Each structure stands twice: as C-alpha cells, then as structure tokens.
Amino acid sequence: MLSKEELKQPSILFVSKNKNKFIEASYILSSFNIKLEWAPYSKLEIQSSSLTDIASFAAKNAFESIKKPLIVEDDGLFIKVLKGFPGPFSSYVYSTIGLNGILKLMEGVDDRECFFESAVAFCDQNINKVFVGRVYGEISRVIKGSYGFGFDPIFIPKGENLTFAEMPLNYKCSISHRAVALRDFAKWFLKNFKYYL
Ligand code: IMP
C-alpha cells in the first residue's frame, strides 16, 4: 500500500538522460492524464541480454537513491539478420559505429527485418514492475528524416513508407515500442493507483 505522502505525489519521475524519451513518454501518458516529471540522471546499466532485467535493475537502483516513485526505460533495436544485434548494446553501437555503421553492416542485405523493444520499469517502495512494447519494421537503405532521435532515421515501421524520423511526434507516438509499453503501464497504473495522481 502507498503511504498518504505518496498518495499526494503529483507526478511520476522519468529517470533518463535522454530528453527526447521524456518528451515522447510525457506525450503518450498525457492521454491517460498521467503526469511525468523529468529526472535527468543516467541510469545504472547492468550487462544482460534482457532489456527487462536492465530496466528493472536500473529502476530499483534509482529508487534506492531518489526514494520517489519512478519510471526507467531501456530500449534496443534488434536486427534479425544480425541475430538481434545491437539489441541491449544499442546505445553503445549508436555512439560508436552510428547509423552509417549499421547501414554498412546491412549493405547488400535484402532481409532488413528488425524490431524496436522498450522495457518500461515502474518502481516504488513496494513494486518493481516491467512493461514491454515492440514495434516491428525494417532498416531503411538510407538515412532519412530529421524528427526524433537515435535510430529513428533508419527505422521504417511495418506497413509504413516513412522512417520514424520522417513522422511527426504524434504519429510516431501512436505506434512506437514506447507507446505500446507505456499504454500497458498506464492501464495497470490507473487500475491499481487510482488515487495516486
Ligand atoms: P537506451 O535505452 O537509452 O540505452 O537506448 C538504446 C539506444 O536506442 C540509444 O542509442 C537510443 O538513442 C536508441 N533509442 C531508444 N529509443 C529510440 C527511439 O524511439 N527511436 C530511435 N532510437 C531510439
């Protein structure tokens, strides 16, 4: 059970260095009337092949120092022909070989199937629960678009012709991995913590 103090908590902290993620998460949760507050700290990242474990551990660790109900999100881009690479190493791969490096690895490859996964971990003093969302798609042949961040310019969601980076935020946020995970979280949260907000 949440204490009276916590029932008064005006919003949930979103712990991430990445402001773009916070903006998208806030947008997605606003339609559920759930407010997020940005806590611009790095999350602690354990080595694991499971985004769920990474997010869950990071959320628990953040809660131990911040002591307020919070969300941590961990994401990964999984490319089928590369056996799921970069997956949990997506952040490192983005900052090392980058988009051009991925396109180079995919040169001459026709099977461009991949998916984005988001693991959203909510943690308070009683609960540490993870919600997972996926969006399937393919790696584009060229870098396209200027919206968004990260791998957006090379990810084309299934059934679309445009990359995430060619879509306005509201459209990306209606179909993204982040939206799937956060909508699940929101439904659970509103059912279980009605008086929280
Ligand atoms: P992390 O969870 O912040 O470590 O994300 C792993 C990598 O995926 C980082 O390079 C992010 O920029 C990237 N990433 C996370 N979410 C998205 C997204 O919605 N679009 C594109 N790239 C993303």
py3Dmol code that shows the C-alpha trace and the ligand (Angstrom):
import py3Dmol

protein = """\
ATOM      1  CA  MET A   1       0.000   0.000   0.000  1.00  0.00           C
ATOM      2  CA  LEU A   2       1.120   3.543  -0.690  1.00  0.00           C
ATOM      3  CA  SER A   3       1.521   5.916   2.230  1.00  0.00           C
ATOM      4  CA  LYS A   4      -0.564   9.109   2.488  1.00  0.00           C
ATOM      5  CA  GLU A   5       2.517  11.063   1.480  1.00  0.00           C
ATOM      6  CA  GLU A   6       2.881   9.073  -1.697  1.00  0.00           C
ATOM      7  CA  LEU A   7      -0.794   9.334  -2.484  1.00  0.00           C
ATOM      8  CA  LYS A   8      -0.198  13.079  -2.694  1.00  0.00           C
ATOM      9  CA  GLN A   9       2.675  12.655  -5.141  1.00  0.00           C
ATOM     10  CA  PRO A  10       1.794  14.960  -8.033  1.00  0.00           C
ATOM     11  CA  SER A  11       3.599  13.026 -10.746  1.00  0.00           C
ATOM     12  CA  ILE A  12       5.923  10.136 -11.519  1.00  0.00           C
ATOM     13  CA  LEU A  13       9.611  10.721 -12.150  1.00  0.00           C
ATOM     14  CA  PHE A  14      11.018   9.679 -15.519  1.00  0.00           C
ATOM     15  CA  VAL A  15      14.693   8.922 -14.935  1.00  0.00           C
ATOM     16  CA  SER A  16      16.716   9.350 -18.124  1.00  0.00           C
ATOM     17  CA  LYS A  17      19.471  11.475 -19.589  1.00  0.00           C
ATOM     18  CA  ASN A  18      17.538  11.431 -22.851  1.00  0.00           C
ATOM     19  CA  LYS A  19      15.126  14.360 -23.035  1.00  0.00           C
ATOM     20  CA  ASN A  20      13.569  13.063 -26.262  1.00  0.00           C
ATOM     21  CA  LYS A  21      12.440   9.914 -24.492  1.00  0.00           C
ATOM     22  CA  PHE A  22      10.930  12.019 -21.720  1.00  0.00           C
ATOM     23  CA  ILE A  23       9.071  14.220 -24.225  1.00  0.00           C
ATOM     24  CA  GLU A  24       7.641  11.192 -26.026  1.00  0.00           C
ATOM     25  CA  ALA A  25       6.759   9.392 -22.791  1.00  0.00           C
ATOM     26  CA  SER A  26       5.022  12.512 -21.436  1.00  0.00           C
ATOM     27  CA  TYR A  27       3.071  12.876 -24.651  1.00  0.00           C
ATOM     28  CA  ILE A  28       1.960   9.227 -24.595  1.00  0.00           C
ATOM     29  CA  LEU A  29       0.926   9.315 -20.914  1.00  0.00           C
ATOM     30  CA  SER A  30      -0.835  12.674 -21.212  1.00  0.00           C
ATOM     31  CA  SER A  31      -3.771  10.964 -22.900  1.00  0.00           C
ATOM     32  CA  PHE A  32      -4.152   8.906 -19.693  1.00  0.00           C
ATOM     33  CA  ASN A  33      -3.844  12.028 -17.573  1.00  0.00           C
ATOM     34  CA  ILE A  34      -0.630  10.748 -16.010  1.00  0.00           C
ATOM     35  CA  LYS A  35       1.985  13.428 -15.451  1.00  0.00           C
ATOM     36  CA  LEU A  36       5.708  12.758 -15.703  1.00  0.00           C
ATOM     37  CA  GLU A  37       8.480  14.824 -14.238  1.00  0.00           C
ATOM     38  CA  TRP A  38      11.923  14.647 -15.840  1.00  0.00           C
ATOM     39  CA  ALA A  39      14.805  13.447 -13.630  1.00  0.00           C
ATOM     40  CA  PRO A  40      17.794  13.902 -15.967  1.00  0.00           C
ATOM     41  CA  TYR A  41      20.095  11.304 -14.419  1.00  0.00           C
ATOM     42  CA  SER A  42      21.928   8.420 -16.052  1.00  0.00           C
ATOM     43  CA  LYS A  43      20.548   5.019 -15.243  1.00  0.00           C
ATOM     44  CA  LEU A  44      22.761   2.256 -13.908  1.00  0.00           C
ATOM     45  CA  GLU A  45      23.158  -0.333 -16.693  1.00  0.00           C
ATOM     46  CA  ILE A  46      23.893  -3.948 -15.862  1.00  0.00           C
ATOM     47  CA  GLN A  47      25.174  -6.312 -18.568  1.00  0.00           C
ATOM     48  CA  SER A  48      22.292  -8.512 -19.638  1.00  0.00           C
ATOM     49  CA  SER A  49      20.710  -9.796 -22.822  1.00  0.00           C
ATOM     50  CA  SER A  50      17.295  -8.888 -21.362  1.00  0.00           C
ATOM     51  CA  LEU A  51      16.041  -5.298 -21.563  1.00  0.00           C
ATOM     52  CA  THR A  52      13.524  -6.231 -18.860  1.00  0.00           C
ATOM     53  CA  ASP A  53      16.315  -7.124 -16.437  1.00  0.00           C
ATOM     54  CA  ILE A  54      18.295  -3.998 -17.348  1.00  0.00           C
ATOM     55  CA  ALA A  55      15.296  -1.693 -16.833  1.00  0.00           C
ATOM     56  CA  SER A  56      14.151  -3.429 -13.666  1.00  0.00           C
ATOM     57  CA  PHE A  57      17.584  -3.277 -12.057  1.00  0.00           C
ATOM     58  CA  ALA A  58      18.085   0.362 -13.082  1.00  0.00           C
ATOM     59  CA  ALA A  59      14.669   1.355 -11.686  1.00  0.00           C
ATOM     60  CA  LYS A  60      15.366  -0.359  -8.363  1.00  0.00           C
ATOM     61  CA  ASN A  61      18.761   1.309  -8.140  1.00  0.00           C
ATOM     62  CA  ALA A  62      17.315   4.754  -8.977  1.00  0.00           C
ATOM     63  CA  PHE A  63      14.542   4.305  -6.402  1.00  0.00           C
ATOM     64  CA  GLU A  64      17.091   3.460  -3.711  1.00  0.00           C
ATOM     65  CA  SER A  65      18.694   6.866  -4.107  1.00  0.00           C
ATOM     66  CA  ILE A  66      15.747   9.079  -5.171  1.00  0.00           C
ATOM     67  CA  LYS A  67      13.094   7.393  -2.985  1.00  0.00           C
ATOM     68  CA  LYS A  68      10.221   8.589  -5.142  1.00  0.00           C
ATOM     69  CA  PRO A  69       8.023   6.511  -7.452  1.00  0.00           C
ATOM     70  CA  LEU A  70       9.699   6.467 -10.845  1.00  0.00           C
ATOM     71  CA  ILE A  71       9.993   5.016 -14.308  1.00  0.00           C
ATOM     72  CA  VAL A  72      13.156   3.907 -16.102  1.00  0.00           C
ATOM     73  CA  GLU A  73      13.026   2.828 -19.739  1.00  0.00           C
ATOM     74  CA  ASP A  74      15.534   0.706 -21.612  1.00  0.00           C
ATOM     75  CA  ASP A  75      15.371   0.253 -25.382  1.00  0.00           C
ATOM     76  CA  GLY A  76      17.037  -1.788 -28.044  1.00  0.00           C
ATOM     77  CA  LEU A  77      17.000  -2.260 -31.806  1.00  0.00           C
ATOM     78  CA  PHE A  78      17.093  -5.954 -32.768  1.00  0.00           C
ATOM     79  CA  ILE A  79      18.078  -6.780 -36.365  1.00  0.00           C
ATOM     80  CA  LYS A  80      17.059 -10.264 -37.496  1.00  0.00           C
ATOM     81  CA  VAL A  81      19.875 -10.973 -39.949  1.00  0.00           C
ATOM     82  CA  LEU A  82      22.421  -9.816 -37.341  1.00  0.00           C
ATOM     83  CA  LYS A  83      20.912 -12.276 -34.826  1.00  0.00           C
ATOM     84  CA  GLY A  84      19.409  -9.500 -32.733  1.00  0.00           C
ATOM     85  CA  PHE A  85      22.420  -7.174 -32.753  1.00  0.00           C
ATOM     86  CA  PRO A  86      22.711  -4.448 -31.478  1.00  0.00           C
ATOM     87  CA  GLY A  87      19.869  -5.302 -29.013  1.00  0.00           C
ATOM     88  CA  PRO A  88      20.965  -4.456 -25.457  1.00  0.00           C
ATOM     89  CA  PHE A  89      24.121  -2.828 -26.866  1.00  0.00           C
ATOM     90  CA  SER A  90      22.149  -0.318 -28.958  1.00  0.00           C
ATOM     91  CA  SER A  91      23.286   2.728 -27.051  1.00  0.00           C
ATOM     92  CA  TYR A  92      26.966   1.798 -27.361  1.00  0.00           C
ATOM     93  CA  VAL A  93      26.597   0.916 -31.022  1.00  0.00           C
ATOM     94  CA  TYR A  94      24.785   4.191 -31.726  1.00  0.00           C
ATOM     95  CA  SER A  95      27.593   6.209 -30.176  1.00  0.00           C
ATOM     96  CA  THR A  96      30.379   4.197 -31.850  1.00  0.00           C
ATOM     97  CA  ILE A  97      29.575   2.984 -35.380  1.00  0.00           C
ATOM     98  CA  GLY A  98      26.329   5.006 -35.521  1.00  0.00           C
ATOM     99  CA  LEU A  99      23.664   4.933 -38.221  1.00  0.00           C
ATOM    100  CA  ASN A 100      26.211   4.735 -41.032  1.00  0.00           C
ATOM    101  CA  GLY A 101      27.856   1.769 -39.352  1.00  0.00           C
ATOM    102  CA  ILE A 102      24.546  -0.108 -39.189  1.00  0.00           C
ATOM    103  CA  LEU A 103      23.802   0.680 -42.840  1.00  0.00           C
ATOM    104  CA  LYS A 104      27.287  -0.565 -43.749  1.00  0.00           C
ATOM    105  CA  LEU A 105      26.665  -3.859 -41.897  1.00  0.00           C
ATOM    106  CA  MET A 106      23.423  -4.172 -43.874  1.00  0.00           C
ATOM    107  CA  GLU A 107      24.940  -3.369 -47.294  1.00  0.00           C
ATOM    108  CA  GLY A 108      23.665  -5.783 -49.936  1.00  0.00           C
ATOM    109  CA  VAL A 109      21.317  -7.450 -47.413  1.00  0.00           C
ATOM    110  CA  ASP A 110      17.733  -7.831 -48.609  1.00  0.00           C
ATOM    111  CA  ASP A 111      16.247  -9.186 -45.372  1.00  0.00           C
ATOM    112  CA  ARG A 112      16.077  -5.950 -43.370  1.00  0.00           C
ATOM    113  CA  GLU A 113      13.570  -7.083 -40.729  1.00  0.00           C
ATOM    114  CA  CYS A 114      14.056  -5.780 -37.226  1.00  0.00           C
ATOM    115  CA  PHE A 115      12.155  -4.640 -34.180  1.00  0.00           C
ATOM    116  CA  PHE A 116      12.475  -1.997 -31.540  1.00  0.00           C
ATOM    117  CA  GLU A 117      11.820  -3.045 -27.967  1.00  0.00           C
ATOM    118  CA  SER A 118      11.066  -0.848 -24.987  1.00  0.00           C
ATOM    119  CA  ALA A 119      11.133  -2.062 -21.389  1.00  0.00           C
ATOM    120  CA  VAL A 120       9.458   0.381 -19.019  1.00  0.00           C
ATOM    121  CA  ALA A 121      10.121  -0.312 -15.344  1.00  0.00           C
ATOM    122  CA  PHE A 122       7.999   1.321 -12.660  1.00  0.00           C
ATOM    123  CA  CYS A 123       9.416   1.224  -9.146  1.00  0.00           C
ATOM    124  CA  ASP A 124       8.207   2.427  -5.760  1.00  0.00           C
ATOM    125  CA  GLN A 125       8.812   1.071  -2.277  1.00  0.00           C
ATOM    126  CA  ASN A 126       6.559  -1.939  -2.884  1.00  0.00           C
ATOM    127  CA  ILE A 127       6.591  -2.689  -6.557  1.00  0.00           C
ATOM    128  CA  ASN A 128       9.106  -3.127  -9.337  1.00  0.00           C
ATOM    129  CA  LYS A 129       7.142  -3.996 -12.455  1.00  0.00           C
ATOM    130  CA  VAL A 130       8.190  -4.010 -16.107  1.00  0.00           C
ATOM    131  CA  PHE A 131       6.059  -3.426 -19.221  1.00  0.00           C
ATOM    132  CA  VAL A 132       7.427  -4.394 -22.620  1.00  0.00           C
ATOM    133  CA  GLY A 133       6.462  -2.992 -26.019  1.00  0.00           C
ATOM    134  CA  ARG A 134       7.636  -3.849 -29.514  1.00  0.00           C
ATOM    135  CA  VAL A 135       7.285  -2.344 -32.948  1.00  0.00           C
ATOM    136  CA  TYR A 136       8.317  -4.392 -35.968  1.00  0.00           C
ATOM    137  CA  GLY A 137       9.765  -2.886 -39.096  1.00  0.00           C
ATOM    138  CA  GLU A 138      12.804  -2.760 -41.315  1.00  0.00           C
ATOM    139  CA  ILE A 139      16.134  -0.979 -41.629  1.00  0.00           C
ATOM    140  CA  SER A 140      15.988   1.633 -44.398  1.00  0.00           C
ATOM    141  CA  ARG A 141      18.574   1.711 -47.202  1.00  0.00           C
ATOM    142  CA  VAL A 142      19.480   5.336 -46.468  1.00  0.00           C
ATOM    143  CA  ILE A 143      19.293   7.775 -43.561  1.00  0.00           C
ATOM    144  CA  LYS A 144      16.030   9.729 -43.862  1.00  0.00           C
ATOM    145  CA  GLY A 145      14.222  12.392 -41.845  1.00  0.00           C
ATOM    146  CA  SER A 146      15.019  14.908 -39.166  1.00  0.00           C
ATOM    147  CA  TYR A 147      12.422  14.342 -36.443  1.00  0.00           C
ATOM    148  CA  GLY A 148      13.102  12.213 -33.386  1.00  0.00           C
ATOM    149  CA  PHE A 149      16.413  10.823 -32.206  1.00  0.00           C
ATOM    150  CA  GLY A 150      18.653   7.760 -32.122  1.00  0.00           C
ATOM    151  CA  PHE A 151      17.881   5.157 -34.778  1.00  0.00           C
ATOM    152  CA  ASP A 152      14.718   6.942 -35.963  1.00  0.00           C
ATOM    153  CA  PRO A 153      16.259   7.922 -39.355  1.00  0.00           C
ATOM    154  CA  ILE A 154      16.880   4.251 -40.316  1.00  0.00           C
ATOM    155  CA  PHE A 155      13.772   2.558 -38.854  1.00  0.00           C
ATOM    156  CA  ILE A 156      10.697   2.086 -41.060  1.00  0.00           C
ATOM    157  CA  PRO A 157       7.758   0.619 -39.109  1.00  0.00           C
ATOM    158  CA  LYS A 158       5.880  -2.251 -40.761  1.00  0.00           C
ATOM    159  CA  GLY A 159       3.145  -1.042 -43.116  1.00  0.00           C
ATOM    160  CA  GLU A 160       4.700   2.415 -43.488  1.00  0.00           C
ATOM    161  CA  ASN A 161       6.925   4.019 -46.133  1.00  0.00           C
ATOM    162  CA  LEU A 162       8.483   6.605 -43.877  1.00  0.00           C
ATOM    163  CA  THR A 163      11.144   6.284 -41.202  1.00  0.00           C
ATOM    164  CA  PHE A 164      10.288   7.302 -37.634  1.00  0.00           C
ATOM    165  CA  ALA A 165      12.386  10.406 -38.289  1.00  0.00           C
ATOM    166  CA  GLU A 166      10.049  11.423 -41.124  1.00  0.00           C
ATOM    167  CA  MET A 167       6.979  11.213 -38.883  1.00  0.00           C
ATOM    168  CA  PRO A 168       5.739  13.917 -36.568  1.00  0.00           C
ATOM    169  CA  LEU A 169       5.935  13.064 -32.879  1.00  0.00           C
ATOM    170  CA  ASN A 170       2.215  12.425 -32.503  1.00  0.00           C
ATOM    171  CA  TYR A 171       2.284   9.781 -35.239  1.00  0.00           C
ATOM    172  CA  LYS A 172       5.438   8.041 -34.025  1.00  0.00           C
ATOM    173  CA  CYS A 173       3.937   8.065 -30.522  1.00  0.00           C
ATOM    174  CA  SER A 174       0.789   6.312 -31.726  1.00  0.00           C
ATOM    175  CA  ILE A 175       2.716   3.248 -32.996  1.00  0.00           C
ATOM    176  CA  SER A 176       6.101   3.117 -31.276  1.00  0.00           C
ATOM    177  CA  HIS A 177       7.566   0.466 -28.969  1.00  0.00           C
ATOM    178  CA  ARG A 178       7.494   3.144 -26.255  1.00  0.00           C
ATOM    179  CA  ALA A 179       3.765   3.725 -26.813  1.00  0.00           C
ATOM    180  CA  VAL A 180       2.946   0.018 -26.556  1.00  0.00           C
ATOM    181  CA  ALA A 181       4.867  -0.373 -23.280  1.00  0.00           C
ATOM    182  CA  LEU A 182       3.617   2.869 -21.732  1.00  0.00           C
ATOM    183  CA  ARG A 183      -0.020   2.259 -22.648  1.00  0.00           C
ATOM    184  CA  ASP A 184       0.201  -1.063 -20.859  1.00  0.00           C
ATOM    185  CA  PHE A 185       1.800   0.635 -17.891  1.00  0.00           C
ATOM    186  CA  ALA A 186      -0.874   3.377 -17.867  1.00  0.00           C
ATOM    187  CA  LYS A 187      -3.745   0.879 -17.833  1.00  0.00           C
ATOM    188  CA  TRP A 188      -2.162  -1.048 -14.968  1.00  0.00           C
ATOM    189  CA  PHE A 189      -1.281   2.112 -13.080  1.00  0.00           C
ATOM    190  CA  LEU A 190      -4.729   3.686 -13.321  1.00  0.00           C
ATOM    191  CA  LYS A 191      -6.359   0.449 -12.232  1.00  0.00           C
ATOM    192  CA  ASN A 192      -4.074  -0.016  -9.235  1.00  0.00           C
ATOM    193  CA  PHE A 193      -3.231   3.517  -8.160  1.00  0.00           C
ATOM    194  CA  LYS A 194      -6.397   5.493  -8.808  1.00  0.00           C
ATOM    195  CA  TYR A 195      -5.760   7.960  -6.003  1.00  0.00           C
ATOM    196  CA  TYR A 196      -2.123   8.455  -6.730  1.00  0.00           C
ATOM    197  CA  LEU A 197      -2.260  11.481  -9.024  1.00  0.00           C
TER     198      LEU A 197
END
"""
ligand_1 = """\
23
IMP
P 18.718 3.403 -24.202
O 17.610 2.658 -23.604
O 18.580 4.877 -23.955
O 20.058 2.855 -23.826
O 18.536 3.270 -25.773
C 19.336 2.457 -26.597
C 19.562 3.158 -27.904
O 18.360 3.143 -28.651
C 20.012 4.607 -27.787
O 21.006 4.864 -28.747
C 18.751 5.394 -28.099
O 19.033 6.624 -28.717
C 18.038 4.455 -29.059
N 16.597 4.631 -28.995
C 15.794 4.445 -27.926
N 14.527 4.716 -28.234
C 14.531 5.094 -29.514
C 13.509 5.521 -30.395
O 12.335 5.665 -30.043
N 13.898 5.814 -31.637
C 15.188 5.704 -32.061
N 16.177 5.326 -31.283
C 15.855 5.020 -30.011
"""
view = py3Dmol.view(width=600, height=400)
view.addModel(protein, "pdb")
view.setStyle({"model": 0}, {"cartoon": {"style": "trace"}})
view.addModel(ligand_1, "xyz")
view.setStyle({"model": 1}, {"stick": {}})
view.zoomTo()
view.show()
